[in-house]
Amino acid sequence: MPPPPRPAAGQHWDPAAYAAHAAFVPALGAPVLELLAPQPGERILDLGCGDGVLTARLLASGAKVTGIDADPQLAAAARGRGIVVTEQDAHTPFGAEVFDAVFSNAALHWMRDPPTVLSNIAAALRPGGRLVAEQGGFGNVAAVVTALTAALEAGGHPPPDPFPWDFPSPRLLRRRLAAAGLETVQATLIPRPTALPTGMAGWLATFADPFLAGQDDAARAALRADTLRRLSALHDPEEGWIADYVRLRFVARRPH
């Protein structure tokens, strides 16, 4: 009997498109990297390393860095930057007391079974090790989700079920961390309106696959166009398109 499929958000990645439309993601991850404060010689896992842009900065600190990503194309792009990458889904265990720290930026919200992922993180950390991460938080891209859902329903299509992303509140996150055996040090919800370098059309082309799965090219184009029309309030004539991002930045530790 084949193993059951792992939970996944249904997103397909293109490293070149990601670099063109979403370079702001690693750029805006710099404060999380500073919060991690990597030290030379530390063993650090970058969970959901993507194309490795931010991971390369971790490597430059002198830490011993391993990336993990489930997407073959993104993993290959990260290896092209000289990063050691384990190509696997984070819902599968990835070590026992191996790492001094686990770092993650803009990846955990793609993982549909957060308790399993957090338990794997806790197991992979050495006693006293830390988890430093940022992900979408409660209310993240609420306007975009509402517009996408409305466009789908207007076209006679059901919205994705289950919801493809995980945007927890700090209270929910603290409960999950405790259940995984991790102590919360801090968990902060941060509203962060974010300028989109290639507009909302570029954002939808890069991130909206879970909402458009199963549609042909014509239907996808029509749904994206209707979504853009519904999101006109997020377009400023001077600033351009602004996404209603809300981030959840947190630090947790595995007890000694």
C-alpha positions in Angstrom: 0.0 0.0 0.0 1.5 3.4 -0.9 2.1 5.9 1.9 -0.7 8.5 2.3 -0.1 11.9 0.6 1.5 14.5 2.7 -0.5 17.7 3.5 0.3 20.4 1.0 -1.2 23.7 0.0 -1.3 22.9 -3.7 1.1 25.6 -4.8 3.5 25.2 -7.7 6.7 27.1 -7.6 8.8 28.7 -10.4 12.1 30.1 -9.0 12.4 32.7 -11.8 8.9 33.9 -11.3 9.3 33.9 -7.5 12.4 36.1 -7.8 10.6 38.5 -10.2 7.3 38.8 -8.2 8.2 38.0 -4.6 11.8 39.2 -3.9 10.2 41.2 -1.1 9.7 38.0 0.9 13.3 37.3 1.8 14.1 41.1 1.9 11.5 41.7 4.5 12.7 38.6 6.5 15.9 40.5 7.6 14.4 41.4 11.1 13.7 37.7 11.7 17.3 36.8 10.9 18.5 39.5 13.3 16.2 38.0 16.0 17.8 34.6 15.4 21.3 36.1 15.9 23.1 33.1 14.4 26.5 32.4 15.9 29.6 30.8 14.1 29.5 27.1 14.4 25.9 26.7 15.3 23.9 24.0 13.5 20.9 25.8 12.1 18.0 24.4 9.9 16.3 26.8 7.5 12.8 25.3 7.3 11.2 26.1 4.0 14.3 27.6 2.6 12.9 28.3 -0.8 15.4 29.6 -3.3 18.0 30.2 -0.6 18.3 34.0 -0.8 17.9 34.4 3.0 19.6 31.1 3.8 22.8 32.5 2.1 22.8 35.3 4.6 22.6 32.7 7.4 25.5 30.8 5.9 27.6 34.0 5.8 27.3 34.3 9.6 29.6 31.3 10.0 26.8 29.0 11.1 26.5 25.4 9.8 23.3 25.7 7.8 21.1 23.1 6.3 18.0 24.1 4.2 14.9 21.9 3.9 12.3 22.4 1.2 9.8 20.1 -0.5 9.9 21.7 -3.9 12.5 20.3 -6.3 12.9 23.5 -8.3 13.4 25.8 -5.3 15.7 23.2 -3.6 17.8 23.2 -6.8 17.9 27.0 -6.8 19.1 27.0 -3.2 21.8 24.5 -3.9 23.0 26.8 -6.7 23.8 29.3 -4.0 26.1 26.7 -2.3 23.5 25.7 0.4 23.1 22.1 1.6 19.4 21.3 1.1 17.4 18.3 2.3 14.5 17.9 -0.2 11.6 16.7 1.8 8.2 17.7 3.3 8.4 19.1 6.8 5.5 16.9 7.9 8.1 14.0 7.8 10.6 13.9 10.7 13.9 15.6 9.9 16.2 14.7 12.8 16.5 14.1 16.5 18.3 16.6 18.7 20.4 17.7 15.7 20.1 21.5 15.5 20.9 24.4 17.9 18.2 26.5 16.1 15.4 26.2 13.5 14.7 29.3 11.4 11.7 29.8 9.2 10.5 32.8 7.2 7.2 32.8 5.2 7.0 29.1 5.0 5.0 27.7 8.0 1.7 29.1 6.7 1.9 26.8 3.7 2.0 23.7 5.9 -1.5 22.2 6.5 -0.7 20.2 9.6 1.0 22.7 12.0 1.0 20.4 15.1 2.9 17.7 13.2 5.5 20.2 11.8 6.0 21.8 15.2 6.5 18.4 16.8 9.1 17.6 14.2 10.8 20.9 14.9 10.8 20.2 18.7 12.3 16.7 18.1 15.0 18.1 15.8 16.1 20.8 18.3 18.7 20.0 20.9 17.6 20.7 24.5 17.8 24.5 25.0 17.6 25.0 21.2 15.4 27.7 19.7 12.9 28.2 17.0 12.8 31.7 15.4 10.2 32.2 12.8 7.8 34.5 10.9 4.7 33.4 9.1 1.3 34.8 8.0 -0.7 35.7 11.1 -4.4 36.1 11.9 -5.9 38.5 9.3 -3.1 38.1 6.8 -4.2 39.0 3.2 -7.8 39.0 4.4 -8.9 41.3 1.6 -7.2 39.1 -1.0 -8.7 35.9 0.3 -12.2 37.5 0.4 -11.8 38.7 -3.2 -10.5 35.4 -4.4 -13.4 33.5 -2.7 -16.0 35.9 -4.1 -14.6 35.6 -7.6 -14.7 31.8 -7.3 -18.3 31.8 -6.0 -19.4 34.3 -8.7 -18.0 31.9 -11.3 -19.8 28.9 -9.8 -16.7 27.4 -8.3 -16.3 26.3 -4.6 -13.5 27.8 -2.6 -10.7 25.5 -1.6 -11.5 23.1 1.3 -9.5 22.9 3.5 -8.3 26.5 3.5 -4.8 26.3 2.0 -3.0 28.6 4.4 -2.5 28.7 8.1 -2.7 32.2 9.7 -2.9 31.6 13.5 -3.4 34.2 16.2 -0.7 34.4 18.9 -2.9 32.6 21.4 -3.5 29.7 19.1 0.2 29.5 18.2 1.2 29.5 21.9 -1.2 26.5 22.5 0.3 24.7 19.6 3.9 25.3 20.7 3.1 24.1 24.2 1.5 20.9 22.8 4.7 20.3 20.8 6.8 20.7 24.0 8.1 24.1 23.1 8.2 27.1 25.5 7.0 30.4 23.9 9.5 33.3 24.4 7.6 35.8 22.4 4.8 35.9 19.7 3.8 39.1 18.1 1.2 40.0 15.5 2.7 42.6 13.1 0.5 44.5 10.5 2.7 45.1 7.5 1.1 46.6 4.4 3.4 45.5 1.7 4.1 47.1 -1.7 4.0 44.6 -4.5 6.8 45.1 -7.1 4.8 43.6 -10.0 1.4 44.5 -8.7 -1.4 42.3 -7.5 -1.5 40.5 -10.8 2.1 39.3 -10.1 1.1 38.3 -6.6 -1.8 36.3 -7.8 0.3 34.6 -10.5 2.8 33.6 -7.8 0.7 32.6 -4.8 -2.9 31.9 -5.8 -2.5 28.4 -7.2 -4.4 26.8 -4.3 -7.5 28.8 -5.2 -7.3 28.2 -8.9 -6.5 24.5 -8.9 -8.4 22.5 -11.5 -9.2 25.5 -13.7 -8.1 25.8 -17.3 -6.0 28.7 -18.5 -9.1 30.8 -19.6 -10.9 30.2 -16.3 -7.8 31.1 -14.3 -7.4 34.4 -16.3 -11.0 35.3 -15.8 -10.9 34.5 -12.0 -7.7 36.6 -11.6 -9.2 39.5 -13.5 -12.4 39.4 -11.4 -10.2 39.2 -8.2 -8.3 42.3 -9.3 -11.5 44.2 -9.9 -12.7 43.4 -6.4 -9.3 44.5 -4.9 -9.3 48.0 -6.4 -9.2 49.5 -2.9 -5.7 48.1 -2.4 -4.4 50.1 -5.3 -3.0 53.6 -4.6 -2.3 55.9 -7.6 1.1 56.9 -6.1 2.1 53.8 -4.2 0.7 51.1 -6.5 -0.6 47.8 -5.2 -0.4 47.2 -1.5 -1.1 43.8 0.0 -2.7 43.6 3.4 -0.1 41.5 5.1 -0.1 40.6 8.8 2.9 38.7 10.1 3.2 36.5 13.2 6.8 36.7 14.4 7.8 34.3 17.3 10.6 32.7 19.3 10.3 29.4 21.2 12.7 27.1 23.0 12.9 23.4 23.7 13.4 23.1 27.5 16.6 21.6 28.8 
